[in-house]
């Protein structure tokens, strides 16, 4: 036998096609708003620090 026939052929894996990504998801995730007011913890801290010390 020739050397070329003895060598195993490389097999390619056939994977199932994946669904395309939604192009609107990434920009929407960046637009998510955060809190629009101070947290309760920050408010308590502010009240404590603005009291006049006697």
C-alpha positions in Angstrom: 0.0 0.0 0.0 1.0 3.5 -0.6 1.8 5.8 2.3 -1.0 8.1 1.4 -3.6 5.4 1.8 -2.4 4.3 5.2 -2.8 7.8 6.7 -6.1 8.4 8.3 -8.2 11.3 6.9 -9.0 14.2 9.1 -12.6 14.2 10.0 -14.6 17.4 10.4 -17.2 17.7 13.1 -20.6 18.8 12.0 -22.2 20.8 14.7 -25.9 21.8 14.7 -26.4 25.4 13.6 -26.9 27.8 16.5 -29.5 30.4 16.6 -28.3 33.9 15.7 -27.8 36.3 18.6 -30.5 39.0 19.1 -28.7 42.3 18.1 -31.0 44.3 20.4 -30.0 42.5 23.6 -26.5 44.0 24.1 -27.5 47.7 23.8 -30.5 47.1 26.0 -28.4 45.6 28.8 -26.2 48.7 28.7 -29.2 51.1 29.0 -30.5 49.6 32.2 -30.9 52.3 34.7 -29.5 52.3 38.2 -31.0 53.7 41.4 -32.3 57.2 41.1 -32.1 58.1 44.7 -29.7 57.5 47.6 -30.0 54.2 49.3 -31.4 53.9 52.9 -27.9 53.2 54.1 -26.6 56.4 52.6 -29.4 58.4 54.0 -28.8 57.1 57.5 -25.1 57.8 57.2 -25.9 61.4 56.1 -28.2 62.0 59.0 -25.6 60.8 61.5 -22.8 62.9 60.0 -24.9 66.2 59.8 -26.0 66.1 63.5 -24.2 68.9 65.4 -21.9 67.5 68.0 -22.4 68.9 71.5 
